[in-house]
Amino acid sequence: MSQRIAKVESLVRQTVAPLLVELMGKEGALVTVTAVDVSPDLRHSSVWVGSVNDDEAVFERVLEQRPELQRQLASVMTTKFVPKISLRHDAGGRYADHINRLLHDN
């Protein structure tokens, strides 16, 4: 990965993560940005969002916030292209919980 892509990924994360918590209100403490992937042409970004309880309703609310997240990112970015945000559900917490249960049940 190039240094430029890494910097854009970092900027996207630094912009989206606190704004997402703010926009989600009381459910904001339940969500976190786990990863950001930006395409090599800097036109698209995948923002991986995880939640404490992996609630689908919470992720649906996250998806509703995408236009505002995109607007705020556009106001911060000074690059030629502002990556279009695609929100992805990170189910890593659910998988880790499943593995933990398997280990402790034996």
PDB file as gemmi writes it, atoms N, CA and C in Angstrom:
CRYST1    1.000    1.000    1.000  90.00  90.00  90.00 P 1                      
ATOM      1  N   MET A   1       0.844  -1.171   0.000  1.00  0.00           N  
ATOM      2  CA  MET A   1       0.000   0.000   0.000  1.00  0.00           C  
ATOM      3  C   MET A   1       0.891   1.236   0.000  1.00  0.00           C  
ATOM      4  N   SER A   2       0.469   2.208  -0.775  1.00  0.00           N  
ATOM      5  CA  SER A   2       1.266   3.422  -0.836  1.00  0.00           C  
ATOM      6  C   SER A   2       1.029   4.287   0.401  1.00  0.00           C  
ATOM      7  N   GLN A   3       1.968   5.172   0.625  1.00  0.00           N  
ATOM      8  CA  GLN A   3       1.871   6.066   1.768  1.00  0.00           C  
ATOM      9  C   GLN A   3       0.675   7.013   1.621  1.00  0.00           C  
ATOM     10  N   ARG A   4       0.376   7.389   0.407  1.00  0.00           N  
ATOM     11  CA  ARG A   4      -0.754   8.294   0.157  1.00  0.00           C  
ATOM     12  C   ARG A   4      -2.081   7.627   0.519  1.00  0.00           C  
ATOM     13  N   ILE A   5      -2.248   6.373   0.128  1.00  0.00           N  
ATOM     14  CA  ILE A   5      -3.473   5.644   0.461  1.00  0.00           C  
ATOM     15  C   ILE A   5      -3.597   5.497   1.970  1.00  0.00           C  
ATOM     16  N   ALA A   6      -2.499   5.199   2.634  1.00  0.00           N  
ATOM     17  CA  ALA A   6      -2.518   5.053   4.095  1.00  0.00           C  
ATOM     18  C   ALA A   6      -2.934   6.365   4.760  1.00  0.00           C  
ATOM     19  N   LYS A   7      -2.460   7.489   4.249  1.00  0.00           N  
ATOM     20  CA  LYS A   7      -2.830   8.789   4.813  1.00  0.00           C  
ATOM     21  C   LYS A   7      -4.310   9.085   4.600  1.00  0.00           C  
ATOM     22  N   VAL A   8      -4.828   8.759   3.418  1.00  0.00           N  
ATOM     23  CA  VAL A   8      -6.248   8.986   3.145  1.00  0.00           C  
ATOM     24  C   VAL A   8      -7.106   8.075   4.026  1.00  0.00           C  
ATOM     25  N   GLU A   9      -6.698   6.817   4.196  1.00  0.00           N  
ATOM     26  CA  GLU A   9      -7.430   5.908   5.078  1.00  0.00           C  
ATOM     27  C   GLU A   9      -7.466   6.447   6.503  1.00  0.00           C  
ATOM     28  N   SER A  10      -6.335   6.964   6.954  1.00  0.00           N  
ATOM     29  CA  SER A  10      -6.265   7.530   8.294  1.00  0.00           C  
ATOM     30  C   SER A  10      -7.185   8.741   8.428  1.00  0.00           C  
ATOM     31  N   LEU A  11      -7.197   9.610   7.434  1.00  0.00           N  
ATOM     32  CA  LEU A  11      -8.054  10.791   7.468  1.00  0.00           C  
ATOM     33  C   LEU A  11      -9.534  10.396   7.457  1.00  0.00           C  
ATOM     34  N   VAL A  12      -9.880   9.415   6.649  1.00  0.00           N  
ATOM     35  CA  VAL A  12     -11.271   8.947   6.614  1.00  0.00           C  
ATOM     36  C   VAL A  12     -11.671   8.419   7.986  1.00  0.00           C  
ATOM     37  N   ARG A  13     -10.804   7.613   8.591  1.00  0.00           N  
ATOM     38  CA  ARG A  13     -11.106   7.062   9.917  1.00  0.00           C  
ATOM     39  C   ARG A  13     -11.237   8.172  10.961  1.00  0.00           C  
ATOM     40  N   GLN A  14     -10.304   9.114  10.956  1.00  0.00           N  
ATOM     41  CA  GLN A  14     -10.319  10.207  11.934  1.00  0.00           C  
ATOM     42  C   GLN A  14     -11.543  11.101  11.775  1.00  0.00           C  
ATOM     43  N   THR A  15     -12.084  11.177  10.580  1.00  0.00           N  
ATOM     44  CA  THR A  15     -13.262  12.001  10.333  1.00  0.00           C  
ATOM     45  C   THR A  15     -14.552  11.244  10.649  1.00  0.00           C  
ATOM     46  N   VAL A  16     -14.637  10.019  10.175  1.00  0.00           N  
ATOM     47  CA  VAL A  16     -15.881   9.249  10.276  1.00  0.00           C  
ATOM     48  C   VAL A  16     -16.138   8.725  11.679  1.00  0.00           C  
ATOM     49  N   ALA A  17     -15.131   8.216  12.362  1.00  0.00           N  
ATOM     50  CA  ALA A  17     -15.339   7.559  13.664  1.00  0.00           C  
ATOM     51  C   ALA A  17     -16.006   8.463  14.695  1.00  0.00           C  
ATOM     52  N   PRO A  18     -15.452   9.643  15.003  1.00  0.00           N  
ATOM     53  CA  PRO A  18     -16.124  10.469  16.018  1.00  0.00           C  
ATOM     54  C   PRO A  18     -17.474  11.011  15.549  1.00  0.00           C  
ATOM     55  N   LEU A  19     -17.591  11.306  14.261  1.00  0.00           N  
ATOM     56  CA  LEU A  19     -18.852  11.814  13.739  1.00  0.00           C  
ATOM     57  C   LEU A  19     -19.935  10.742  13.817  1.00  0.00           C  
ATOM     58  N   LEU A  20     -19.579   9.518  13.541  1.00  0.00           N  
ATOM     59  CA  LEU A  20     -20.537   8.417  13.607  1.00  0.00           C  
ATOM     60  C   LEU A  20     -21.059   8.244  15.029  1.00  0.00           C  
ATOM     61  N   VAL A  21     -20.178   8.312  15.999  1.00  0.00           N  
ATOM     62  CA  VAL A  21     -20.589   8.201  17.403  1.00  0.00           C  
ATOM     63  C   VAL A  21     -21.534   9.350  17.752  1.00  0.00           C  
ATOM     64  N   GLU A  22     -21.213  10.540  17.295  1.00  0.00           N  
ATOM     65  CA  GLU A  22     -22.045  11.713  17.572  1.00  0.00           C  
ATOM     66  C   GLU A  22     -23.424  11.588  16.916  1.00  0.00           C  
ATOM     67  N   LEU A  23     -23.449  11.164  15.662  1.00  0.00           N  
ATOM     68  CA  LEU A  23     -24.711  11.055  14.937  1.00  0.00           C  
ATOM     69  C   LEU A  23     -25.608   9.937  15.467  1.00  0.00           C  
ATOM     70  N   MET A  24     -24.999   8.921  16.031  1.00  0.00           N  
ATOM     71  CA  MET A  24     -25.780   7.777  16.522  1.00  0.00           C  
ATOM     72  C   MET A  24     -26.429   8.063  17.874  1.00  0.00           C  
ATOM     73  N   GLY A  25     -26.050   9.149  18.528  1.00  0.00           N  
ATOM     74  CA  GLY A  25     -26.664   9.494  19.802  1.00  0.00           C  
ATOM     75  C   GLY A  25     -26.356   8.474  20.881  1.00  0.00           C  
ATOM     76  N   LYS A  26     -27.383   8.030  21.594  1.00  0.00           N  
ATOM     77  CA  LYS A  26     -27.165   7.097  22.706  1.00  0.00           C  
ATOM     78  C   LYS A  26     -26.616   5.752  22.234  1.00  0.00           C  
ATOM     79  N   GLU A  27     -26.881   5.381  20.994  1.00  0.00           N  
ATOM     80  CA  GLU A  27     -26.339   4.128  20.460  1.00  0.00           C  
ATOM     81  C   GLU A  27     -24.907   4.303  19.955  1.00  0.00           C  
ATOM     82  N   GLY A  28     -24.398   5.525  19.976  1.00  0.00           N  
ATOM     83  CA  GLY A  28     -23.061   5.807  19.468  1.00  0.00           C  
ATOM     84  C   GLY A  28     -21.967   5.072  20.200  1.00  0.00           C  
ATOM     85  N   ALA A  29     -22.186   4.814  21.487  1.00  0.00           N  
ATOM     86  CA  ALA A  29     -21.179   4.098  22.262  1.00  0.00           C  
ATOM     87  C   ALA A  29     -21.098   2.640  21.843  1.00  0.00           C  
ATOM     88  N   LEU A  30     -22.090   2.182  21.097  1.00  0.00           N  
ATOM     89  CA  LEU A  30     -22.115   0.781  20.686  1.00  0.00           C  
ATOM     90  C   LEU A  30     -21.393   0.527  19.372  1.00  0.00           C  
ATOM     91  N   VAL A  31     -21.020   1.569  18.633  1.00  0.00           N  
ATOM     92  CA  VAL A  31     -20.403   1.375  17.321  1.00  0.00           C  
ATOM     93  C   VAL A  31     -18.962   1.882  17.302  1.00  0.00           C  
ATOM     94  N   THR A  32     -18.187   1.272  16.429  1.00  0.00           N  
ATOM     95  CA  THR A  32     -16.800   1.678  16.253  1.00  0.00           C  
ATOM     96  C   THR A  32     -16.379   1.400  14.815  1.00  0.00           C  
ATOM     97  N   VAL A  33     -15.475   2.200  14.314  1.00  0.00           N  
ATOM     98  CA  VAL A  33     -14.903   1.967  12.987  1.00  0.00           C  
ATOM     99  C   VAL A  33     -13.717   1.031  13.188  1.00  0.00           C  
ATOM    100  N   THR A  34     -13.821  -0.175  12.649  1.00  0.00           N  
ATOM    101  CA  THR A  34     -12.768  -1.170  12.855  1.00  0.00           C  
ATOM    102  C   THR A  34     -11.690  -1.118  11.785  1.00  0.00           C  
ATOM    103  N   ALA A  35     -12.050  -0.683  10.577  1.00  0.00           N  
ATOM    104  CA  ALA A  35     -11.056  -0.614   9.499  1.00  0.00           C  
ATOM    105  C   ALA A  35     -11.567   0.305   8.395  1.00  0.00           C  
ATOM    106  N   VAL A  36     -10.638   0.815   7.613  1.00  0.00           N  
ATOM    107  CA  VAL A  36     -10.968   1.626   6.439  1.00  0.00           C  
ATOM    108  C   VAL A  36     -10.067   1.157   5.303  1.00  0.00           C  
ATOM    109  N   ASP A  37     -10.672   0.870   4.160  1.00  0.00           N  
ATOM    110  CA  ASP A  37      -9.932   0.494   2.956  1.00  0.00           C  
ATOM    111  C   ASP A  37     -10.271   1.493   1.863  1.00  0.00           C  
ATOM    112  N   VAL A  38      -9.250   2.098   1.269  1.00  0.00           N  
ATOM    113  CA  VAL A  38      -9.447   3.062   0.188  1.00  0.00           C  
ATOM    114  C   VAL A  38      -8.886   2.453  -1.095  1.00  0.00           C  
ATOM    115  N   SER A  39      -9.624   2.627  -2.184  1.00  0.00           N  
ATOM    116  CA  SER A  39      -9.176   2.089  -3.464  1.00  0.00           C  
ATOM    117  C   SER A  39      -7.938   2.841  -3.942  1.00  0.00           C  
ATOM    118  N   PRO A  40      -7.129   2.215  -4.792  1.00  0.00           N  
ATOM    119  CA  PRO A  40      -5.898   2.855  -5.278  1.00  0.00           C  
ATOM    120  C   PRO A  40      -6.138   4.176  -6.009  1.00  0.00           C  
ATOM    121  N   ASP A  41      -7.301   4.333  -6.643  1.00  0.00           N  
ATOM    122  CA  ASP A  41      -7.583   5.599  -7.336  1.00  0.00           C  
ATOM    123  C   ASP A  41      -8.201   6.658  -6.408  1.00  0.00           C  
ATOM    124  N   LEU A  42      -8.352   6.325  -5.121  1.00  0.00           N  
ATOM    125  CA  LEU A  42      -8.869   7.217  -4.076  1.00  0.00           C  
ATOM    126  C   LEU A  42     -10.314   7.660  -4.301  1.00  0.00           C  
ATOM    127  N   ARG A  43     -11.068   6.919  -5.100  1.00  0.00           N  
ATOM    128  CA  ARG A  43     -12.450   7.299  -5.383  1.00  0.00           C  
ATOM    129  C   ARG A  43     -13.468   6.558  -4.513  1.00  0.00           C  
ATOM    130  N   HIS A  44     -13.069   5.453  -3.917  1.00  0.00           N  
ATOM    131  CA  HIS A  44     -13.992   4.639  -3.124  1.00  0.00           C  
ATOM    132  C   HIS A  44     -13.331   4.237  -1.808  1.00  0.00           C  
ATOM    133  N   SER A  45     -14.143   4.159  -0.768  1.00  0.00           N  
ATOM    134  CA  SER A  45     -13.628   3.681   0.512  1.00  0.00           C  
ATOM    135  C   SER A  45     -14.655   2.773   1.167  1.00  0.00           C  
ATOM    136  N   SER A  46     -14.169   1.712   1.772  1.00  0.00           N  
ATOM    137  CA  SER A  46     -15.005   0.818   2.561  1.00  0.00           C  
ATOM    138  C   SER A  46     -14.693   1.102   4.017  1.00  0.00           C  
ATOM    139  N   VAL A  47     -15.727   1.481   4.757  1.00  0.00           N  
ATOM    140  CA  VAL A  47     -15.579   1.753   6.177  1.00  0.00           C  
ATOM    141  C   VAL A  47     -16.254   0.607   6.915  1.00  0.00           C  
ATOM    142  N   TRP A  48     -15.451  -0.168   7.634  1.00  0.00           N  
ATOM    143  CA  TRP A  48     -15.953  -1.326   8.364  1.00  0.00           C  
ATOM    144  C   TRP A  48     -16.395  -0.872   9.741  1.00  0.00           C  
ATOM    145  N   VAL A  49     -17.662  -1.129  10.053  1.00  0.00           N  
ATOM    146  CA  VAL A  49     -18.252  -0.683  11.311  1.00  0.00           C  
ATOM    147  C   VAL A  49     -18.681  -1.908  12.114  1.00  0.00           C  
ATOM    148  N   GLY A  50     -18.206  -1.955  13.353  1.00  0.00           N  
ATOM    149  CA  GLY A  50     -18.592  -3.029  14.260  1.00  0.00           C  
ATOM    150  C   GLY A  50     -19.391  -2.453  15.406  1.00  0.00           C  
ATOM    151  N   SER A  51     -20.184  -3.310  16.012  1.00  0.00           N  
ATOM    152  CA  SER A  51     -20.945  -2.862  17.177  1.00  0.00           C  
ATOM    153  C   SER A  51     -20.743  -3.859  18.305  1.00  0.00           C  
ATOM    154  N   VAL A  52     -20.961  -3.384  19.497  1.00  0.00           N  
ATOM    155  CA  VAL A  52     -20.723  -4.196  20.686  1.00  0.00           C  
ATOM    156  C   VAL A  52     -21.567  -5.460  20.665  1.00  0.00           C  
ATOM    157  N   ASN A  53     -22.832  -5.332  20.338  1.00  0.00           N  
ATOM    158  CA  ASN A  53     -23.715  -6.496  20.366  1.00  0.00           C  
ATOM    159  C   ASN A  53     -24.092  -6.999  18.977  1.00  0.00           C  
ATOM    160  N   ASP A  54     -23.453  -6.505  17.931  1.00  0.00           N  
ATOM    161  CA  ASP A  54     -23.719  -6.906  16.548  1.00  0.00           C  
ATOM    162  C   ASP A  54     -25.200  -6.864  16.201  1.00  0.00           C  
ATOM    163  N   ASP A  55     -25.885  -5.866  16.684  1.00  0.00           N  
ATOM    164  CA  ASP A  55     -27.309  -5.700  16.440  1.00  0.00           C  
ATOM    165  C   ASP A  55     -27.524  -5.170  15.029  1.00  0.00           C  
ATOM    166  N   GLU A  56     -28.358  -5.857  14.253  1.00  0.00           N  
ATOM    167  CA  GLU A  56     -28.632  -5.430  12.876  1.00  0.00           C  
ATOM    168  C   GLU A  56     -29.369  -4.092  12.846  1.00  0.00           C  
ATOM    169  N   ALA A  57     -30.226  -3.835  13.839  1.00  0.00           N  
ATOM    170  CA  ALA A  57     -30.961  -2.570  13.883  1.00  0.00           C  
ATOM    171  C   ALA A  57     -29.998  -1.395  14.055  1.00  0.00           C  
ATOM    172  N   VAL A  58     -28.949  -1.596  14.848  1.00  0.00           N  
ATOM    173  CA  VAL A  58     -27.947  -0.544  15.033  1.00  0.00           C  
ATOM    174  C   VAL A  58     -27.234  -0.286  13.713  1.00  0.00           C  
ATOM    175  N   PHE A  59     -26.882  -1.349  12.997  1.00  0.00           N  
ATOM    176  CA  PHE A  59     -26.188  -1.157  11.717  1.00  0.00           C  
ATOM    177  C   PHE A  59     -27.106  -0.478  10.694  1.00  0.00           C  
ATOM    178  N   GLU A  60     -28.389  -0.760  10.737  1.00  0.00           N  
ATOM    179  CA  GLU A  60     -29.328  -0.073   9.843  1.00  0.00           C  
ATOM    180  C   GLU A  60     -29.323   1.433  10.117  1.00  0.00           C  
ATOM    181  N   ARG A  61     -29.249   1.819  11.377  1.00  0.00           N  
ATOM    182  CA  ARG A  61     -29.158   3.242  11.731  1.00  0.00           C  
ATOM    183  C   ARG A  61     -27.842   3.832  11.237  1.00  0.00           C  
ATOM    184  N   VAL A  62     -26.781   3.034  11.295  1.00  0.00           N  
ATOM    185  CA  VAL A  62     -25.478   3.492  10.785  1.00  0.00           C  
ATOM    186  C   VAL A  62     -25.598   3.784   9.286  1.00  0.00           C  
ATOM    187  N   LEU A  63     -26.256   2.897   8.558  1.00  0.00           N  
ATOM    188  CA  LEU A  63     -26.416   3.095   7.115  1.00  0.00           C  
ATOM    189  C   LEU A  63     -27.180   4.375   6.801  1.00  0.00           C  
ATOM    190  N   GLU A  64     -28.118   4.750   7.649  1.00  0.00           N  
ATOM    191  CA  GLU A  64     -28.874   5.981   7.445  1.00  0.00           C  
ATOM    192  C   GLU A  64     -27.992   7.220   7.576  1.00  0.00           C  
ATOM    193  N   GLN A  65     -26.875   7.106   8.253  1.00  0.00           N  
ATOM    194  CA  GLN A  65     -25.984   8.246   8.490  1.00  0.00           C  
ATOM    195  C   GLN A  65     -24.989   8.468   7.350  1.00  0.00           C  
ATOM    196  N   ARG A  66     -24.947   7.581   6.358  1.00  0.00           N  
ATOM    197  CA  ARG A  66     -23.958   7.662   5.299  1.00  0.00           C  
ATOM    198  C   ARG A  66     -23.937   9.012   4.568  1.00  0.00           C  
ATOM    199  N   PRO A  67     -25.083   9.586   4.188  1.00  0.00           N  
ATOM    200  CA  PRO A  67     -25.014  10.887   3.489  1.00  0.00           C  
ATOM    201  C   PRO A  67     -24.339  11.988   4.314  1.00  0.00           C  
ATOM    202  N   GLU A  68     -24.635  12.038   5.606  1.00  0.00           N  
ATOM    203  CA  GLU A  68     -24.011  13.057   6.451  1.00  0.00           C  
ATOM    204  C   GLU A  68     -22.516  12.787   6.615  1.00  0.00           C  
ATOM    205  N   LEU A  69     -22.149  11.529   6.747  1.00  0.00           N  
ATOM    206  CA  LEU A  69     -20.725  11.174   6.846  1.00  0.00           C  
ATOM    207  C   LEU A  69     -19.995  11.598   5.575  1.00  0.00           C  
ATOM    208  N   GLN A  70     -20.624  11.370   4.423  1.00  0.00           N  
ATOM    209  CA  GLN A  70     -20.017  11.739   3.137  1.00  0.00           C  
ATOM    210  C   GLN A  70     -19.845  13.255   3.043  1.00  0.00           C  
ATOM    211  N   ARG A  71     -20.864  13.997   3.479  1.00  0.00           N  
ATOM    212  CA  ARG A  71     -20.782  15.470   3.441  1.00  0.00           C  
ATOM    213  C   ARG A  71     -19.635  15.987   4.312  1.00  0.00           C  
ATOM    214  N   GLN A  72     -19.547  15.443   5.515  1.00  0.00           N  
ATOM    215  CA  GLN A  72     -18.496  15.899   6.428  1.00  0.00           C  
ATOM    216  C   GLN A  72     -17.111  15.541   5.908  1.00  0.00           C  
ATOM    217  N   LEU A  73     -16.984  14.356   5.319  1.00  0.00           N  
ATOM    218  CA  LEU A  73     -15.698  13.956   4.749  1.00  0.00           C  
ATOM    219  C   LEU A  73     -15.305  14.895   3.614  1.00  0.00           C  
ATOM    220  N   ALA A  74     -16.272  15.262   2.780  1.00  0.00           N  
ATOM    221  CA  ALA A  74     -15.996  16.177   1.665  1.00  0.00           C  
ATOM    222  C   ALA A  74     -15.544  17.547   2.170  1.00  0.00           C  
ATOM    223  N   SER A  75     -16.052  17.965   3.315  1.00  0.00           N  
ATOM    224  CA  SER A  75     -15.657  19.279   3.831  1.00  0.00           C  
ATOM    225  C   SER A  75     -14.247  19.272   4.424  1.00  0.00           C  
ATOM    226  N   VAL A  76     -13.745  18.091   4.773  1.00  0.00           N  
ATOM    227  CA  VAL A  76     -12.422  17.979   5.390  1.00  0.00           C  
ATOM    228  C   VAL A  76     -11.332  17.684   4.365  1.00  0.00           C  
ATOM    229  N   MET A  77     -11.660  16.914   3.349  1.00  0.00           N  
ATOM    230  CA  MET A  77     -10.660  16.453   2.383  1.00  0.00           C  
ATOM    231  C   MET A  77     -10.221  17.587   1.461  1.00  0.00           C  
ATOM    232  N   THR A  78      -8.939  17.601   1.150  1.00  0.00           N  
ATOM    233  CA  THR A  78      -8.404  18.591   0.218  1.00  0.00           C  
ATOM    234  C   THR A  78      -7.842  17.931  -1.036  1.00  0.00           C  
ATOM    235  N   THR A  79      -8.110  16.648  -1.202  1.00  0.00           N  
ATOM    236  CA  THR A  79      -7.623  15.924  -2.370  1.00  0.00           C  
ATOM    237  C   THR A  79      -8.527  16.196  -3.579  1.00  0.00           C  
ATOM    238  N   LYS A  80      -8.055  15.826  -4.747  1.00  0.00           N  
ATOM    239  CA  LYS A  80      -8.825  16.029  -5.966  1.00  0.00           C  
ATOM    240  C   LYS A  80     -10.138  15.257  -5.913  1.00  0.00           C  
ATOM    241  N   PHE A  81     -10.074  14.018  -5.415  1.00  0.00           N  
ATOM    242  CA  PHE A  81     -11.257  13.178  -5.297  1.00  0.00           C  
ATOM    243  C   PHE A  81     -11.541  12.906  -3.831  1.00  0.00           C  
ATOM    244  N   VAL A  82     -12.808  12.906  -3.482  1.00  0.00           N  
ATOM    245  CA  VAL A  82     -13.229  12.520  -2.137  1.00  0.00           C  
ATOM    246  C   VAL A  82     -13.784  11.106  -2.262  1.00  0.00           C  
ATOM    247  N   PRO A  83     -13.207  10.150  -1.527  1.00  0.00           N  
ATOM    248  CA  PRO A  83     -13.674   8.774  -1.656  1.00  0.00           C  
ATOM    249  C   PRO A  83     -15.149   8.628  -1.285  1.00  0.00           C  
ATOM    250  N   LYS A  84     -15.893   7.899  -2.118  1.00  0.00           N  
ATOM    251  CA  LYS A  84     -17.294   7.612  -1.811  1.00  0.00           C  
ATOM    252  C   LYS A  84     -17.308   6.545  -0.716  1.00  0.00           C  
ATOM    253  N   ILE A  85     -18.021   6.823   0.350  1.00  0.00           N  
ATOM    254  CA  ILE A  85     -18.051   5.918   1.501  1.00  0.00           C  
ATOM    255  C   ILE A  85     -19.051   4.793   1.275  1.00  0.00           C  
ATOM    256  N   SER A  86     -18.578   3.572   1.470  1.00  0.00           N  
ATOM    257  CA  SER A  86     -19.438   2.397   1.531  1.00  0.00           C  
ATOM    258  C   SER A  86     -19.296   1.831   2.926  1.00  0.00           C  
ATOM    259  N   LEU A  87     -20.401   1.731   3.638  1.00  0.00           N  
ATOM    260  CA  LEU A  87     -20.354   1.200   5.000  1.00  0.00           C  
ATOM    261  C   LEU A  87     -20.538  -0.306   4.959  1.00  0.00           C  
ATOM    262  N   ARG A  88     -19.675  -1.010   5.659  1.00  0.00           N  
ATOM    263  CA  ARG A  88     -19.703  -2.478   5.723  1.00  0.00           C  
ATOM    264  C   ARG A  88     -19.839  -2.911   7.174  1.00  0.00           C  
ATOM    265  N   HIS A  89     -20.602  -3.959   7.381  1.00  0.00           N  
ATOM    266  CA  HIS A  89     -20.805  -4.470   8.739  1.00  0.00           C  
ATOM    267  C   HIS A  89     -19.670  -5.435   9.087  1.00  0.00           C  
ATOM    268  N   ASP A  90     -18.969  -5.149  10.159  1.00  0.00           N  
ATOM    269  CA  ASP A  90     -17.881  -6.006  10.628  1.00  0.00           C  
ATOM    270  C   ASP A  90     -18.437  -6.922  11.715  1.00  0.00           C  
ATOM    271  N   ALA A  91     -18.574  -8.191  11.386  1.00  0.00           N  
ATOM    272  CA  ALA A  91     -19.129  -9.171  12.335  1.00  0.00           C  
ATOM    273  C   ALA A  91     -18.025  -9.879  13.103  1.00  0.00           C  
ATOM    274  N   GLY A  92     -16.860  -9.292  13.184  1.00  0.00           N  
ATOM    275  CA  GLY A  92     -15.731  -9.903  13.884  1.00  0.00           C  
ATOM    276  C   GLY A  92     -16.009 -10.131  15.355  1.00  0.00           C  
ATOM    277  N   GLY A  93     -16.753  -9.242  15.983  1.00  0.00           N  
ATOM    278  CA  GLY A  93     -17.097  -9.394  17.391  1.00  0.00           C  
ATOM    279  C   GLY A  93     -17.947 -10.621  17.620  1.00  0.00           C  
ATOM    280  N   ARG A  94     -18.903 -10.851  16.731  1.00  0.00           N  
ATOM    281  CA  ARG A  94     -19.764 -12.036  16.838  1.00  0.00           C  
ATOM    282  C   ARG A  94     -18.930 -13.309  16.671  1.00  0.00           C  
ATOM    283  N   TYR A  95     -18.022 -13.288  15.710  1.00  0.00           N  
ATOM    284  CA  TYR A  95     -17.168 -14.456  15.486  1.00  0.00           C  
ATOM    285  C   TYR A  95     -16.262 -14.720  16.685  1.00  0.00           C  
ATOM    286  N   ALA A  96     -15.691 -13.668  17.248  1.00  0.00           N  
ATOM    287  CA  ALA A  96     -14.830 -13.822  18.423  1.00  0.00           C  
ATOM    288  C   ALA A  96     -15.623 -14.368  19.607  1.00  0.00           C  
ATOM    289  N   ASP A  97     -16.851 -13.901  19.779  1.00  0.00           N  
ATOM    290  CA  ASP A  97     -17.705 -14.403  20.853  1.00  0.00           C  
ATOM    291  C   ASP A  97     -18.002 -15.888  20.647  1.00  0.00           C  
ATOM    292  N   HIS A  98     -18.259 -16.268  19.414  1.00  0.00           N  
ATOM    293  CA  HIS A  98     -18.520 -17.674  19.095  1.00  0.00           C  
ATOM    294  C   HIS A  98     -17.303 -18.547  19.425  1.00  0.00           C  
ATOM    295  N   ILE A  99     -16.126 -18.126  19.046  1.00  0.00           N  
ATOM    296  CA  ILE A  99     -14.898 -18.869  19.336  1.00  0.00           C  
ATOM    297  C   ILE A  99     -14.676 -18.948  20.843  1.00  0.00           C  
ATOM    298  N   ASN A 100     -14.913 -17.859  21.546  1.00  0.00           N  
ATOM    299  CA  ASN A 100     -14.736 -17.825  22.993  1.00  0.00           C  
ATOM    300  C   ASN A 100     -15.672 -18.828  23.660  1.00  0.00           C  
ATOM    301  N   ARG A 101     -16.917 -18.891  23.207  1.00  0.00           N  
ATOM    302  CA  ARG A 101     -17.862 -19.860  23.770  1.00  0.00           C  
ATOM    303  C   ARG A 101     -17.416 -21.295  23.508  1.00  0.00           C  
ATOM    304  N   LEU A 102     -16.915 -21.528  22.297  1.00  0.00           N  
ATOM    305  CA  LEU A 102     -16.440 -22.887  21.966  1.00  0.00           C  
ATOM    306  C   LEU A 102     -15.284 -23.288  22.860  1.00  0.00           C  
ATOM    307  N   LEU A 103     -14.381 -22.363  23.117  1.00  0.00           N  
ATOM    308  CA  LEU A 103     -13.225 -22.677  23.965  1.00  0.00           C  
ATOM    309  C   LEU A 103     -13.623 -22.921  25.410  1.00  0.00           C  
ATOM    310  N   HIS A 104     -14.597 -22.192  25.897  1.00  0.00           N  
ATOM    311  CA  HIS A 104     -14.964 -22.314  27.302  1.00  0.00           C  
ATOM    312  C   HIS A 104     -15.984 -23.423  27.561  1.00  0.00           C  
ATOM    313  N   ASP A 105     -16.651 -23.913  26.537  1.00  0.00           N  
ATOM    314  CA  ASP A 105     -17.632 -24.986  26.708  1.00  0.00           C  
ATOM    315  C   ASP A 105     -16.949 -26.353  26.834  1.00  0.00           C  
ATOM    316  N   ASN A 106     -15.729 -26.455  26.390  1.00  0.00           N  
ATOM    317  CA  ASN A 106     -15.034 -27.765  26.440  1.00  0.00           C  
ATOM    318  C   ASN A 106     -14.348 -27.988  27.718  1.00  0.00           C  
TER     319      ASN A 106                                                      
END                                                                             
